[in-house]
Amino acid sequence: MSFLRKIRFYASILFDRQTPWYVKLLITGGFFYLIVPIDFIPDTIPFIGLLDDVTIGTALIALALHLVPDKVIKRHEIKNI
């Protein structure tokens, strides 16, 4: 799946009425953690600063996808193929 398709997929799950509120919070938090420059470990520290962004942001989004009901995932996978 291409990067833009993944973004569309996450956005469609985010705006689905059957997606639980805590999943929406995790997806939004993951995206904001990847984008916002405020971090637990500053990006000025080589490698480790960027690694924490990728690790925490990706983990939040992966956890959110794990918590989404299967019927919602399947519906949006078909829609975004």
C-alpha positions as a LaTeX table, in Angstrom:
\begin{tabular}{lrrr}
\hline
Residue & $x$ (\AA) & $y$ (\AA) & $z$ (\AA) \\
\hline
Met1 & 0.00 & 0.00 & 0.00 \\
Ser2 & 1.44 & 3.39 & $-0.97$ \\
Phe3 & 2.00 & 6.16 & 1.55 \\
Leu4 & $-0.94$ & 8.26 & 0.32 \\
Arg5 & $-3.26$ & 5.24 & 0.39 \\
Lys6 & $-2.23$ & 4.53 & 3.98 \\
Ile7 & $-2.97$ & 8.14 & 4.95 \\
Arg8 & $-6.38$ & 7.89 & 3.25 \\
Phe9 & $-7.01$ & 4.56 & 5.01 \\
Tyr10 & $-6.17$ & 5.99 & 8.46 \\
Ala11 & $-8.27$ & 9.10 & 7.79 \\
Ser12 & $-11.27$ & 7.04 & 6.70 \\
Ile13 & $-11.02$ & 4.94 & 9.87 \\
Leu14 & $-10.61$ & 8.10 & 11.94 \\
Phe15 & $-13.86$ & 9.60 & 10.59 \\
Asp16 & $-15.91$ & 6.40 & 10.70 \\
Arg17 & $-18.78$ & 6.51 & 13.21 \\
Gln18 & $-18.16$ & 2.92 & 14.31 \\
Thr19 & $-14.55$ & 3.60 & 15.30 \\
Pro20 & $-14.32$ & 3.91 & 19.10 \\
Trp21 & $-13.32$ & 7.31 & 20.51 \\
Tyr22 & $-10.16$ & 5.97 & 22.17 \\
Val23 & $-8.94$ & 4.61 & 18.81 \\
Lys24 & $-9.52$ & 8.03 & 17.24 \\
Leu25 & $-7.51$ & 9.55 & 20.08 \\
Leu26 & $-4.61$ & 7.11 & 19.54 \\
Ile27 & $-4.51$ & 7.70 & 15.76 \\
Thr28 & $-4.62$ & 11.47 & 16.22 \\
Gly29 & $-1.99$ & 11.31 & 18.98 \\
Gly30 & 0.30 & 9.17 & 16.82 \\
Phe31 & 0.11 & 11.58 & 13.89 \\
Phe32 & 0.65 & 14.60 & 16.11 \\
Tyr33 & 3.63 & 12.98 & 17.81 \\
Leu34 & 5.22 & 12.41 & 14.40 \\
Ile35 & 4.54 & 15.98 & 13.26 \\
Val36 & 4.88 & 18.22 & 16.34 \\
Pro37 & 8.48 & 19.14 & 17.24 \\
Ile38 & 7.99 & 18.66 & 21.01 \\
Asp39 & 9.46 & 15.27 & 21.99 \\
Phe40 & 10.50 & 13.16 & 24.96 \\
Ile41 & 13.99 & 12.99 & 23.45 \\
Pro42 & 15.04 & 16.09 & 21.47 \\
Asp43 & 15.78 & 15.65 & 17.76 \\
Thr44 & 19.12 & 17.39 & 18.28 \\
Ile45 & 20.49 & 14.14 & 19.71 \\
Pro46 & 21.63 & 12.24 & 16.59 \\
Phe47 & 19.69 & 9.12 & 15.63 \\
Ile48 & 18.03 & 8.61 & 19.04 \\
Gly49 & 16.00 & 11.81 & 18.75 \\
Leu50 & 14.45 & 10.74 & 15.45 \\
Leu51 & 14.16 & 7.12 & 16.50 \\
Asp52 & 11.84 & 7.99 & 19.41 \\
Asp53 & 9.54 & 9.91 & 17.02 \\
Val54 & 9.21 & 6.97 & 14.68 \\
Thr55 & 8.92 & 4.39 & 17.44 \\
Ile56 & 6.31 & 6.14 & 19.59 \\
Gly57 & 4.26 & 7.51 & 16.69 \\
Thr58 & 4.19 & 4.17 & 14.90 \\
Ala59 & 3.41 & 2.25 & 18.09 \\
Leu60 & 0.42 & 4.49 & 18.84 \\
Ile61 & $-0.97$ & 4.05 & 15.33 \\
Ala62 & $-0.33$ & 0.27 & 15.35 \\
Leu63 & $-2.09$ & $-0.06$ & 18.72 \\
Ala64 & $-5.02$ & 1.93 & 17.39 \\
Leu65 & $-5.34$ & $-0.33$ & 14.33 \\
His66 & $-5.26$ & $-3.37$ & 16.59 \\
Leu67 & $-8.21$ & $-1.95$ & 18.56 \\
Val68 & $-10.38$ & $-1.07$ & 15.54 \\
Pro69 & $-13.25$ & $-3.54$ & 15.02 \\
Asp70 & $-12.55$ & $-5.99$ & 12.16 \\
Lys71 & $-15.66$ & $-5.01$ & 10.21 \\
Val72 & $-14.51$ & $-1.37$ & 10.11 \\
Ile73 & $-11.00$ & $-2.37$ & 8.92 \\
Lys74 & $-12.38$ & $-4.62$ & 6.17 \\
Arg75 & $-14.83$ & $-1.98$ & 4.95 \\
His76 & $-12.09$ & 0.64 & 4.63 \\
Glu77 & $-9.54$ & $-1.76$ & 3.11 \\
Ile78 & $-11.97$ & $-2.52$ & 0.31 \\
Lys79 & $-12.80$ & 1.16 & $-0.13$ \\
Asn80 & $-9.12$ & 2.23 & $-0.34$ \\
Ile81 & $-7.81$ & $-0.47$ & $-2.68$ \\
\hline
\end{tabular}
